[in-house]
Amino acid sequence: MHDQELIKILLTVFLSAVIGTEREIRSKGAGLRTHILVGVGSCLIVLTSLYLFDIYNNVTRIDPTRMIAGIITGIGFLCAGTIIRSGESVIGLTTAATVWIVSCVGISVGCGHYFAAIMTTLIVFIVLVGMRTVDKHLHQNKKKGFAE
């Protein structure tokens, strides 16, 4: 049993690090360590929730998803702190989104839904790295007056 938990935690570290490394390279406020900590914390809460469900299932009514809902709420507050409004611009939305997604990846791994967690991490990484060029191109065209 402990081996499965260790695998889940280590997989969460790896997947969170993939996304966190991109944020770290871009010198964002929430970088590698923050992403790993959020992912591992989310995974731990899910593992704890499932553990409590196993222990108390026959003793009392318990809903393991309540702790997961708490993760989403708490991460929402954390993400709000990464968003800054500067004049007409809003800074930190992408970083907030990646922190939220890393939390979801941790939840998914904690529940044993590895394929979804791995595919989500891959897609997020592709969006962060690959779509950056598209985003720059769109902003350049907008400045030139081609897009409204």
C-alpha positions in Angstrom: 0.0 0.0 0.0 2.8 2.4 0.9 4.5 1.7 -2.4 1.4 2.9 -4.3 1.3 6.1 -2.3 5.0 6.8 -2.9 4.5 6.3 -6.6 1.6 8.7 -6.6 3.5 11.3 -4.7 6.6 11.0 -6.9 4.5 11.0 -10.1 2.8 14.2 -8.8 6.3 15.8 -8.2 7.4 14.9 -11.7 4.2 16.2 -13.4 4.1 19.4 -11.3 7.8 20.0 -12.1 7.1 19.8 -15.8 4.7 22.7 -15.6 6.6 24.5 -12.8 9.8 24.4 -14.8 8.3 26.3 -17.7 7.0 29.0 -15.2 10.5 29.1 -13.6 12.2 29.6 -16.9 9.9 32.5 -17.6 10.8 33.9 -14.2 7.2 33.9 -13.0 6.4 34.4 -9.3 5.0 30.9 -8.9 7.8 28.8 -10.2 9.1 25.2 -9.9 8.9 24.9 -6.1 5.4 26.4 -5.8 4.0 24.2 -8.5 5.5 21.1 -6.9 4.3 22.0 -3.5 0.7 22.7 -4.7 0.6 19.4 -6.6 2.0 17.3 -3.8 -0.3 19.0 -1.3 -3.3 18.3 -3.4 -2.2 14.7 -3.9 -1.7 14.3 -0.1 -5.1 15.6 0.7 -6.7 13.2 -1.8 -4.7 10.2 -0.4 -5.7 11.3 3.2 -9.3 11.6 2.1 -9.4 8.1 0.6 -7.6 6.8 3.7 -10.2 8.3 6.0 -12.9 6.9 3.8 -11.5 3.4 4.1 -11.2 3.7 7.9 -14.6 5.2 8.6 -16.7 3.9 5.8 -18.5 1.3 7.9 -18.6 3.6 11.0 -20.2 6.7 9.7 -21.2 8.4 6.5 -18.3 10.0 4.9 -17.8 11.8 1.6 -14.2 11.7 0.3 -14.9 14.3 -2.3 -15.5 17.0 0.3 -11.8 17.3 1.0 -11.2 17.6 -2.8 -13.7 20.4 -3.0 -11.8 22.1 -0.2 -8.6 21.9 -2.3 -10.3 23.7 -5.2 -11.5 26.5 -3.0 -8.2 26.9 -1.2 -6.3 26.9 -4.5 -8.6 29.6 -5.8 -7.5 31.9 -3.1 -3.9 31.1 -3.7 -4.3 31.8 -7.4 -6.1 35.1 -6.8 -2.9 36.2 -5.0 -0.9 35.7 -8.2 -3.0 38.0 -10.3 -2.1 41.6 -10.4 -3.8 44.4 -12.3 -1.5 47.0 -13.6 -3.3 49.8 -15.4 -5.1 48.3 -18.4 -3.2 45.1 -18.1 -3.7 42.0 -16.0 -0.6 40.1 -15.0 -0.4 36.5 -13.6 -3.5 34.9 -15.1 -1.5 32.2 -16.9 0.5 31.5 -13.7 -2.7 31.3 -11.7 -4.2 28.9 -14.2 -1.1 26.7 -14.1 -1.2 26.6 -10.3 -4.8 25.6 -10.4 -4.1 22.9 -13.1 -1.2 21.5 -11.0 -3.6 21.2 -8.1 -6.0 19.3 -10.4 -3.1 17.0 -11.6 -2.3 16.2 -8.0 -5.9 15.4 -7.3 -6.1 13.2 -10.4 -2.9 11.3 -9.5 -4.0 10.9 -5.9 -7.2 9.3 -7.1 -5.2 7.0 -9.4 -6.3 8.6 -12.6 -2.8 8.6 -14.1 -3.6 8.8 -17.8 -5.6 11.9 -17.4 -3.0 13.5 -15.2 -0.2 12.7 -17.7 -2.1 13.8 -20.7 -3.2 17.0 -19.0 0.4 17.8 -18.1 1.5 17.2 -21.6 -1.2 19.4 -23.1 -0.5 22.2 -20.6 3.2 22.1 -21.4 2.5 22.2 -25.1 0.1 25.2 -24.6 2.6 27.0 -22.5 5.6 26.5 -24.8 4.0 26.0 -28.2 1.3 28.6 -28.1 3.7 31.3 -26.9 4.7 31.9 -30.5 1.1 32.1 -31.7 0.3 34.4 -28.8 3.2 36.8 -29.7 2.1 36.7 -33.4 -1.5 37.6 -32.5 -0.4 40.5 -30.3 2.0 41.8 -33.0 -0.8 41.8 -35.5 -3.2 43.5 -33.1 -0.6 46.3 -32.5 -0.4 46.7 -36.3 -4.2 47.1 -36.5 -4.9 43.8 -38.3 -7.0 42.4 -35.5 -9.6 44.1 -33.5 
